[in-house]
């Protein structure tokens, strides 16, 4: 797994959030369950980006003892918007990091 895989997961999450079915919270939950959680599966992102992802996960994932839980906590509409905004910002930064990797790759 590579940063390219991470870019794909974030892209798919944003497509899910941008769909026109369900409430914003329902779409964010679907993106969280279907795509965002998979960022944990391999080292898709590292360093500062991984720290930001961990903080995002901890802020928005509901409480529980299961480290693999994907249920979001209860949120107001403003909190949902903030979570989506943070996810978009992180996705853009992961894509930018991937572009740097590709540019700096030998060959």
ZALO-455144 format. One record per atom (N, C-alpha, C, O): x, y, z. Coordinates in steps of 0.05 Angstrom, whole numbers, plus 5000, padded with zeros to 4 digits. Atoms other than C-alpha are relative to their C-alpha. Example, Ala and Ser with C-alpha at 12.3 -4.5 7.8 and 13.67 -1.06 7.14 Angstrom:
BEGIN
501849765000;524649105156;501850245000;503950245013;498449764999;527349795143;498550225014;499550445018;
This chain:
BEGIN
501749775000;500050005000;501850255000;503950265012;498449765003;502450694983;498350255004;495950235009;501449754998;500651424988;497950024977;495850144981;501950005022;497251324920;497449865009;495249955002;502450134990;492550834954;498550185019;496050185019;501249814982;491251355008;498450214985;496250284992;501449805017;489451864954;497449884990;495450024990;502450135010;484551364925;497949975021;495550015015;502050034978;481251234992;498750275006;496250295010;501149744994;480451975006;498250104977;496150224981;501749925023;477852104935;497349865001;495249994998;502550154998;472651554943;498350105023;495850125020;501549894978;470651845010;498650264992;496350314999;501149745008;469652534980;497749964979;495850114979;502250065019;465452244923;497549915015;495349995009;502350094983;461051904975;498750235014;496350255015;501049774986;460352545014;498550184981;496550314989;501249835019;458552914951;497549894987;496250034971;502450125011;452952434933;497550165009;497650315028;502449854993;445852694935;497949835014;495649915016;501850174985;442752134975;500750005030;503049965037;499549994971;441952195050;500750275011;501350454995;499349754987;443352735100;503150034999;504549834994;497049974999;450453025105;501249815021;503349705015;498950184980;451552615169;499949714989;501849564993;500250275011;449151975134;502249964979;503449744978;497950035021;453852105075;502849995013;504549845004;497550014986;459652255122;500549735013;502649625012;499850264987;458251615161;500649794979;502349624984;499550195021;458051215096;502950024990;504249824986;497349955008;464651525074;502049895021;504049775014;498350094978;467651385142;500349705001;502449595005;500150304998;465550655142;501249874975;502749684977;499250135025;466850495069;502850074990;504049914976;497449915011;473250885056;502050105020;504350005021;498149874982;476351295111;501349805019;503749825024;498950194981;477250715159;502349844988;504149755003;497950165013;481750365108;502750135000;504750014994;497449864998;487150895116;501749875022;504149885021;498650134978;488950515180;501349744991;503249655004;499250275007;490149855143;503049974992;504149764996;497250005008;497050025117;501150285002;499650475005;498949744998;501850595119;499550184975;501450244960;500749835023;498151015067;501150285003;501950414984;498949734995;500451655100;501849995025;501449815042;498150014978;506051805148;500550285011;499550485000;499249754988;508852355192;497750185008;495850095021;501949804992;504852985201;497249944989;495249995003;502650075011;499252745155;498749775016;496349785021;501150224983;498452105197;499150115027;497150035037;500849884975;498252525260;497450154997;495650145014;502549865005;492852965230;497649814996;495449865006;502150205004;488852355208;499249885026;496849855032;500650124974;489352045277;498350205017;496450125030;501549804985;486852695309;497250034988;495350065004;502649985013;481152745258;498349765008;496049795016;501450244992;479252025273;499050015028;496749955034;500749994971;479252135348;497950215005;496250185023;502049794996;475152775342;497249924992;495350005004;502650065012;469552485301;498949725004;496549685002;500950274995;469251745315;498849985028;499950095047;501450034974;464451555371;501749855020;503649715013;498550144979;466951305437;499649705000;497649604990;500250294999;468250565449;502749885005;504850005001;497550144994;473350045467;501149864975;503549794974;499150135024;473749745397;501650194983;500650394974;498349815015;479650065361;499250004970;500150184955;500950015028;476349865294;497250124996;496050094975;502749885002;469850235308;499950214979;501950364975;500249805022;467350675252;497550185004;497050354988;502449834996;460950975281;500950285009;502550315027;499549724993;461251725283;498550075026;496549955032;501449904976;459352085347;497750174991;497550254968;502249815006;453052505350;501250274995;503050365009;498949745008;454353165316;497750194992;495650114982;501849805010;450753815302;500750044970;502749944960;499549955028;450254055230;502750154996;504150104977;497549865001;456054535243;502449825003;504549854990;497950194996;460353965268;500449824976;502649754969;499850165025;458753545207;501450164979;503250054966;498749835020;460754125162;503050025007;504750014989;497249984992;467254205202;501549744994;503749744985;498750265006;468753455196;500449964970;502549864962;499750025029;467553465121;502250184991;503950104974;497949815008;471954075114;502749905007;504649914991;497450114992;477553755154;500849764982;503149734975;499550235017;476953125112;500950094972;502849984961;499249895026;477353525048;502850125001;504550064983;497349884997;483453915073;502149785001;504349814989;498150224998;486953275092;500449854974;502649784966;499950135026;485252945026;501750164980;503350054966;498449835018;488253534988;502949995007;504649984990;497250014991;494553515030;501349734994;503649714988;499050265007;495252765019;500649994970;502649874962;499549995029;494552874944;502450164993;504050094976;497649835004;499753424947;502549845007;504649864993;497750164992;504552964985;500649784979;502949734973;499650205021;503452434932;501350124975;503150004963;498849865024;505052934876;503050055005;504650024987;497249954994;511553104911;501649744998;503849734987;498750265001;513252364918;500649924970;502749834963;499850075029;512052254843;502150184987;503850094972;498149825012;515952874824;502949945009;504749964993;497350054990;521952684868;501049724995;503349655001;499150285004;522051954848;502149994978;501950134958;498050035021;528151734809;498949894975;497049734975;500750125025;527451584737;498450174983;497650094961;
